[in-house]
Amino acid sequence: MSVQTVSPGQSLESAAPRAGVIGLGMIGGGVAVSLARSGRVPTVYDIRPDAADKLAGVPAPVASPAEVARASDVVLVAVVDADQARSVLFGENGVLAGAEPGLIVVLLSTVAVPVVHELAEACAKAGVSLLDCGVTPGDKAAENGLVAILGGEESTVERAMPVLTDFAKRVVHCGPVGAGMATKIARNVITYGSWRAVHEATTLAGAAGVDPEKLITVIEEADPEGATLLSWQRQRLAGIAQPLAAQVVRLLDKDLAAAQELAAQLGLTLPLADVTRAHGAETIGAESGKDA
């Protein structure tokens, strides 16, 4: 298989490697559109015969995942869950039924890390390499706007890179198989945890008579780029947080105590705030005297 390394967004037209996409939902359909826009028109499959009708530049689906594999060097799998991934890879007319040794499967679906290893091991027995590739944000898939979060062997990543850079604005290789999915899952913890924090804060402000829109305005004006979210972790990784850790723990404890007191007066519960205060030293990295 010939491989050509390219910059993001560079047109390849008919150059190898050939790409396939299985699953034409928001992410898979968007990826297919981005590939087509970049000149690498993919072979696609979806259980819905009309799935590509509104996807610019994307051809009609072929008959099976096996047919996608026969026409591709890199197959991108964007299905919903682990069972669907197993079905499209290992079913009677699945990817492995049509795969030649050397095929690369890129799993875009978010599944548990043990499932990634299970799928990778089964693919390897057929001479097929698997990369786990969490992607974010999903709503930018059709605009070459995804960040691709990869796990897998370096040599496999290099061979797949021309396809990856045709749909992703940034490719981050996080480590061996499973590392990409672990990174995506960790990112999701931040996303959903942040949503919970905003929910508790908005509920508290609203119960105190504050228009939630005012809270949003304060946050956006004070922290327009969202830098606060990662500021302390950056300082810890840089090794400059520890001298301030004890002081920050005291501030955390004082400020969250005030939030708990207000919540109690208003008859509210703040479980995330409660847990954060209880584990304040651990959160800040002051319990061990070391940055983490």
Disulfide bonds with the S-S distance in Angstrom:
none
